Amino acid sequence: MMQEILQQTTWQEWLGVFFSVVQVLLARKNNSNTYLFGIAGILLSLYVMFFAKLYAEFTLNLYYLVMSIYGWLYWKFGKRKTETAISETTHQEKLITSGIVIGTFCLFWVFLTNFTDSDVPVLDSLVSAFAWAGMWLMARRKIENWILLNISNIIAIPLLIHKGLYLYSILTAFLFIVAISGYLEWRKIIKNKKNAFA
């Protein structure tokens, strides 16, 4: 069975996963080249997701591509003097986040159901809806981003297996673990900040 899985895996999937793993490792080292490897991984993921008929995830990767290019340019040429502090979401941000999840899910579901040949419109839409909302919270440095990204990851793992994208499912399981670690680390930062002001 393992040999069959390896034979099914395209070079684009192998290379896309490799670049994505390098990107995560560079991000942990606070290295700006994380974005270059991320962009390469995303471009390969776009190809793979399109041919796997995971159109919402394809669109999600377009969003990641734009954000990665922006992040790389901002990191290299930005003039921001202070980093936004990590915090918890406000009531208003929770409402906005819920709106992003529901709105994005509905848009993707309607599009995938009516205009594509997707055989998994609900799951594909759910993965992307939670990821879009999670990325919005991450950009705002809100700790709950990790929860939403992991909801997306937990749905994506069996979806990717269903599509025969085994390496991407392993990568997503890896990202699930990284997100748990990220949540715990950010929780510690928030707690230390509260203790410092107590």
C-alpha positions in Angstrom: 0.0 0.0 0.0 2.8 2.4 0.9 4.5 1.8 -2.5 1.2 2.6 -4.2 0.8 5.8 -2.3 4.4 6.9 -3.2 3.7 6.1 -6.9 0.6 8.2 -6.8 2.3 11.2 -5.4 3.3 13.7 -8.0 6.6 15.6 -8.0 4.6 18.8 -7.6 3.2 17.5 -4.3 6.6 16.3 -3.1 8.2 19.6 -3.8 5.3 21.7 -2.6 5.3 19.9 0.8 9.1 20.2 1.0 9.0 24.0 0.4 6.1 24.3 2.9 8.1 22.4 5.6 11.2 24.6 5.0 9.0 27.7 5.2 7.6 26.7 8.6 11.1 25.9 9.9 12.5 29.3 8.6 9.5 31.1 10.2 10.4 29.6 13.6 13.9 31.1 13.1 12.4 34.5 12.2 14.1 34.3 8.8 12.6 36.5 6.0 13.4 33.8 3.4 10.4 32.0 4.9 8.2 33.9 2.5 10.2 32.9 -0.6 9.9 29.2 0.3 6.3 29.8 1.2 5.6 31.4 -2.2 7.2 28.5 -4.0 5.2 26.0 -1.9 2.0 27.8 -2.5 2.5 28.0 -6.3 3.0 24.2 -6.4 0.0 23.8 -4.1 -2.2 25.8 -6.4 -1.4 23.4 -9.2 -2.1 20.3 -7.1 -5.3 21.7 -5.6 -6.7 22.7 -9.0 -6.2 19.2 -10.5 -7.6 17.6 -7.3 -10.7 19.7 -7.8 -10.3 21.3 -4.4 -11.3 24.7 -5.7 -12.0 26.5 -2.4 -8.6 25.4 -1.2 -7.2 26.6 -4.5 -8.7 30.0 -3.8 -7.4 29.9 -0.2 -3.9 29.3 -1.6 -4.3 32.4 -3.8 -5.1 34.4 -0.6 -2.0 32.8 1.0 0.1 33.8 -2.1 -1.0 37.5 -1.9 -0.4 37.6 1.9 3.0 35.9 1.5 4.1 38.4 -1.2 2.8 41.3 1.0 4.6 39.8 4.1 7.9 39.4 2.3 7.8 42.9 0.9 6.7 44.3 4.3 9.4 42.4 6.1 12.1 43.5 3.6 11.0 47.1 3.0 8.4 48.0 5.7 9.0 50.8 8.2 6.9 49.6 11.1 8.6 50.5 14.4 6.6 48.4 16.9 5.1 44.9 16.7 1.4 44.5 17.4 0.9 42.8 20.8 -0.7 39.4 21.0 -4.2 39.6 22.6 -7.6 37.9 22.8 -10.5 38.8 20.5 -13.0 41.4 21.5 -16.7 40.8 21.3 -16.9 42.8 18.1 -14.0 40.8 16.6 -15.8 37.5 17.5 -18.8 38.8 15.6 -16.7 39.7 12.6 -14.9 36.3 12.7 -18.3 34.5 12.8 -19.4 36.6 9.8 -16.2 35.7 7.9 -16.7 32.0 8.6 -20.4 32.0 7.6 -20.1 34.4 4.7 -17.0 32.7 3.2 -18.6 29.2 3.6 -21.8 30.3 1.9 -19.9 32.0 -1.0 -17.7 29.0 -1.6 -20.5 26.4 -1.2 -22.7 28.2 -3.7 -19.9 28.6 -6.2 -18.6 25.1 -5.8 -22.1 23.6 -6.1 -23.3 25.6 -9.0 -20.2 26.4 -11.1 -17.6 23.5 -10.6 -17.4 19.8 -10.7 -16.3 19.5 -7.1 -17.4 16.3 -5.4 -16.7 17.7 -1.9 -18.2 21.2 -1.9 -19.2 21.3 1.8 -15.9 20.1 3.3 -13.8 22.1 0.8 -15.9 25.2 1.7 -15.6 24.5 5.5 -11.8 24.1 5.3 -11.4 27.4 3.5 -14.0 29.4 5.6 -12.2 28.6 8.9 -8.8 29.2 7.4 -9.8 32.6 6.0 -11.1 33.7 9.4 -8.1 32.2 11.1 -5.7 34.2 8.9 -7.7 37.4 9.5 -7.2 36.8 13.3 -3.5 36.0 12.8 -2.9 39.2 11.0 -4.5 41.0 14.0 -2.3 38.9 16.4 -5.3 37.3 18.1 -4.7 34.1 20.0 -7.9 32.5 18.7 -6.4 32.3 15.2 -4.8 29.0 16.2 -8.2 27.5 17.1 -9.8 28.4 13.8 -6.8 27.3 11.8 -6.9 24.0 13.6 -10.6 23.5 12.9 -9.7 24.0 9.3 -6.8 21.5 9.6 -8.9 18.8 11.3 -11.4 19.0 8.5 -8.7 19.1 5.8 -6.8 16.0 6.9 -9.5 13.4 5.9 -10.4 15.6 2.9 -6.9 15.4 1.6 -6.7 11.7 2.2 -10.0 11.3 0.3 -8.4 13.1 -2.6 -5.3 10.9 -2.5 -3.1 13.9 -1.4 -1.3 11.9 1.3 1.7 14.2 1.7 -0.5 17.3 2.0 -2.5 15.4 4.7 0.8 14.7 6.6 1.8 18.3 6.2 -1.6 19.4 7.5 -1.2 17.1 10.5 2.2 18.7 11.1 0.6 22.2 10.9 -2.1 21.0 13.4 0.7 20.2 15.9 2.4 23.5 15.2 -0.8 25.4 15.8 -1.3 23.7 19.2 2.3 24.7 20.1 1.6 28.3 18.8 -1.6 28.6 20.9 0.2 27.4 24.1 3.2 29.8 23.4 0.9 32.8 22.7 -1.2 31.9 25.9 2.0 32.0 27.9 2.9 35.4 26.4 -0.6 36.8 27.3 -0.3 35.4 30.8 3.2 36.9 31.4 1.9 40.3 30.1 -1.0 40.2 32.5 1.3 39.2 35.4 3.7 42.1 34.5 0.8 44.6 34.9 -0.7 43.0 38.0 
